[in-house]
Amino acid sequence: MDDLTPREKAILALEGRTFSGPGAKERAIREQLGLAPVRYFQLLNALLDDPRALAHAPVTVNRLRRIRESRRSER
C-alpha cells in the first residue's frame, strides 16, 4: 500500500491540532500548507475516504467521518 504524501500527512496533522480564536485555523492552513481554506477542505474530505489516511491517523479520520456523517444527516 502506498504511503501518504507529505502534504496529505500535514493536512491530517493540522486537523489533529486545536486552535484558539476565530481565524486561527484558516491562518495556519495558509501559512503552513500554502493552500486556500476551500482547497484544504476539499483535500481533507477526499482523504477521509482514503484507507491510507485511516491507517495513518485512525482517531482523527474516524472523528472527522463521524462529524461529516452527522452533518449530512442534518440536511
N, C-alpha and C positions, 0 to 999 in steps of 0.2 A: 504494500500500500504506500502510495506517495505521501511524503510529509507535506505539511502546510508551508506556504511561502512565508518569508519574514514579515511581509505586510499583513497576511492573514493572522499570524501569531500576535502581531502588535495590536490588531483590532480586538482580538479576544482578550488580550492583556488589559487594554484600555477599558473594555467592558467589565472587567472584574474589579476595577477601582471604584471608589466612591468620590464624589465631587462636592465641594462646598460652594453654595451660592449659584444663582442663575447665570447661565452662560459659561460656566467653568468647563463643562464637558465639551461644548462646541469649540471653545478656545483651544483645549487640549487636542481635539481632533485636527484642527487646522495647523497648530504648531508642531505637533509630534508626528502626524501622518501626512501632512500636506494635502489633505482632502477637504472638500466641501462637506459639511454635515449630511446633506442629502445623499451624496455618493457613499459616504461612510455607512449610512443606514441601509442603503441598497446592498452593499457588500456584506454587511453583517447579516442581513436577512438571508442572503444566499448561503452564508456559512452555517446558519442554523440547520440547514438541510443536508449539510456535508458530513458524512460519517467520520472523516478525518478530524473535523473540528470537535465532534463529540468525544473522540478518543483523546484529543489533546487537552480539552478543558471541559470535562463532563458536567461539573457543577454549574459552571457559567452557562453552557449551552442548554442544559435542562431547565435552568431558571428562566432563561430568555424564551425558550419554547413554551413554557407554561404561561408566561406573560403574553406572548403572541397569541396563543390559543384563547386565553380569556378575553382579549380584546376583540378577536374575531367573533367569538360567541356573543359579545355585547351588541354587535351590529345587526 
